[in-house]
Amino acid sequence: MEAARTRYEFEMGLISGLEIGLLTFAAFATAALTAVVGAGGGTALIALMLQVMPPSVAIPVHGIVQLASNISRVWMLWEHLAWPIIIRFALLLPFGVALGLWLFTGLGADRVQILIGCFVLFTLALRHLKIMKGRELPLWAFVPLGFVTGVFNMIVGVIAPILGVLVIRKDLAKEQVVGTLGFFGLVGNFFKIAGFMLVGFSFAEHWAAIVSMVPAAVLGAWLGRALLSRINEKVFLIVFQVTLAALAVKLIAIDGLELLAVS
C-alpha cells in the first residue's frame, strides 16, 4: 500500500478510506484474537498499522485503540483484578513512560521499525521457549517491571505478550490473569497517550482512523470469543504466528533496513 502513495503521505500518516477500512477490520479481528488466545492481538495490530503509517503516528493511535479494548476487558473482569500486583506495577510506570518518550523522539522511523520487528520475533520465540514455566516473579519485581514496561511501551508500542508470560502465577485464576493484564494495558496506554499529547502529537488529525478503529476494537473484545469459537485454535495459532513473523521480517528487512540505507 505504501508504494501506491507518495513518501510525504506515508511520513505524515495520511491514509486513504480503503486503508482506514482495512485497519478498522484489523482492530476488530485482533481484539477478537486477544479474547480467544489471551494475548498477541495488540502485537499483530501494531505490525499491520506500520504497513500504512509511520511509527510516529502508528504507536500513539495504536495506544488509543488498545486503551478502548483494555477498558472493555477491565470492566468485564473488574472483580477479578489482582490489586497487589497492579499497585506495584503502576508505581514507576509514569517514569518509564517519560524515559521511553525521550528515547522514542531520538530514534528515526527506520530504527523503530527494526526494533518493533525484532520485538515481534522475540515474543513469538518466547511463547515456545517457555522460559518462565514453573517460575513466578516475586511481588517486589513488579515495581521495576512497571518502569521497564513504560519505557518499551513507548518505543515498540506493545509488550503484552511478555507481560502475559510474567504475570502467570499459581495463586491467580485465569480471569485474574486476563483482567490484570487488561489493567496493565489500560494504565500503560493511558500514560502513553498523555505522553504523546505532552510532546504535541495531534490525535485530532487522525480522527477518522481513531473513530473507526475504537468501536471495532470494543466490539471485537466483546464478541471475539463467540465469533471465533468454531475455529480450530491450533490451526488458527499456526497461521497467525506465521503471518506475524512474516510482517516482522518485512518491518526489519524491507521497511527498516531500506530506510536506514537511504538515510
QUIHURA-V622566 format. One record per backbone hydrogen bond with DSSP energy under -0.5 kcal/mol. CO is the residue of the C=O (numbers start at 1). NH is the residue of the N-H. If there is no record, write none. Layout:
# QUIHURA-V622566
co=CO nh=NH
co=CO nh=NH
This chain:
# QUIHURA-V622566
co=1 nh=4
co=2 nh=5
co=6 nh=10
co=7 nh=11
co=8 nh=12
co=9 nh=13
co=9 nh=14
co=10 nh=13
co=10 nh=54
co=16 nh=20
co=17 nh=21
co=18 nh=22
co=19 nh=23
co=20 nh=24
co=21 nh=25
co=22 nh=26
co=23 nh=27
co=24 nh=28
co=25 nh=29
co=26 nh=30
co=27 nh=31
co=28 nh=32
co=29 nh=33
co=30 nh=34
co=31 nh=35
co=32 nh=36
co=33 nh=36
co=33 nh=37
co=34 nh=38
co=40 nh=44
co=41 nh=45
co=42 nh=46
co=43 nh=47
co=44 nh=48
co=45 nh=49
co=46 nh=50
co=48 nh=51
co=49 nh=52
co=49 nh=53
co=54 nh=57
co=54 nh=58
co=55 nh=59
co=57 nh=61
co=58 nh=62
co=59 nh=63
co=60 nh=64
co=61 nh=65
co=62 nh=66
co=63 nh=67
co=64 nh=68
co=65 nh=69
co=66 nh=70
co=67 nh=71
co=68 nh=72
co=69 nh=73
co=70 nh=74
co=71 nh=75
co=72 nh=76
co=73 nh=77
co=75 nh=78
co=77 nh=80
co=78 nh=81
co=81 nh=83
co=82 nh=85
co=82 nh=86
co=83 nh=87
co=84 nh=88
co=85 nh=89
co=86 nh=90
co=87 nh=91
co=88 nh=91
co=88 nh=92
co=90 nh=94
co=92 nh=96
co=93 nh=97
co=94 nh=98
co=95 nh=99
co=96 nh=100
co=97 nh=101
co=98 nh=102
co=99 nh=103
co=100 nh=104
co=101 nh=105
co=102 nh=106
co=103 nh=106
co=104 nh=107
co=108 nh=112
co=109 nh=113
co=110 nh=114
co=111 nh=115
co=112 nh=116
co=113 nh=117
co=114 nh=118
co=115 nh=119
co=116 nh=120
co=117 nh=121
co=118 nh=122
co=119 nh=123
co=120 nh=124
co=121 nh=125
co=122 nh=126
co=123 nh=127
co=124 nh=128
co=125 nh=128
co=125 nh=129
co=126 nh=130
co=130 nh=133
co=132 nh=135
co=138 nh=141
co=139 nh=142
co=140 nh=143
co=140 nh=144
co=141 nh=145
co=142 nh=146
co=143 nh=147
co=144 nh=148
co=145 nh=149
co=146 nh=150
co=147 nh=151
co=148 nh=152
co=149 nh=153
co=150 nh=154
co=151 nh=154
co=151 nh=155
co=152 nh=156
co=152 nh=157
co=153 nh=157
co=159 nh=162
co=159 nh=163
co=160 nh=164
co=161 nh=165
co=162 nh=165
co=162 nh=166
co=163 nh=167
co=164 nh=168
co=166 nh=137
co=169 nh=172
co=173 nh=177
co=174 nh=178
co=175 nh=179
co=176 nh=180
co=177 nh=181
co=178 nh=182
co=179 nh=183
co=180 nh=184
co=181 nh=185
co=182 nh=186
co=183 nh=187
co=184 nh=188
co=185 nh=189
co=186 nh=190
co=187 nh=191
co=188 nh=192
co=189 nh=193
co=190 nh=194
co=191 nh=195
co=192 nh=196
co=193 nh=197
co=194 nh=198
co=195 nh=199
co=196 nh=201
co=197 nh=200
co=201 nh=203
co=202 nh=205
co=203 nh=206
co=204 nh=207
co=206 nh=210
co=207 nh=211
co=208 nh=212
co=209 nh=213
co=210 nh=214
co=211 nh=215
co=212 nh=216
co=213 nh=217
co=214 nh=218
co=215 nh=219
co=216 nh=220
co=217 nh=221
co=218 nh=222
co=219 nh=223
co=220 nh=224
co=223 nh=227
co=224 nh=228
co=225 nh=229
co=226 nh=229
co=228 nh=231
co=231 nh=233
co=232 nh=236
co=233 nh=237
co=234 nh=238
co=235 nh=239
co=236 nh=240
co=237 nh=241
co=238 nh=242
co=239 nh=243
co=240 nh=244
co=241 nh=245
co=242 nh=246
co=243 nh=247
co=244 nh=248
co=245 nh=249
co=246 nh=250
co=247 nh=251
co=248 nh=252
co=249 nh=253
co=249 nh=254
co=250 nh=254
co=250 nh=255
co=251 nh=256
co=252 nh=257
co=254 nh=258
co=255 nh=259
co=256 nh=260
co=257 nh=261
co=258 nh=262
co=259 nh=263
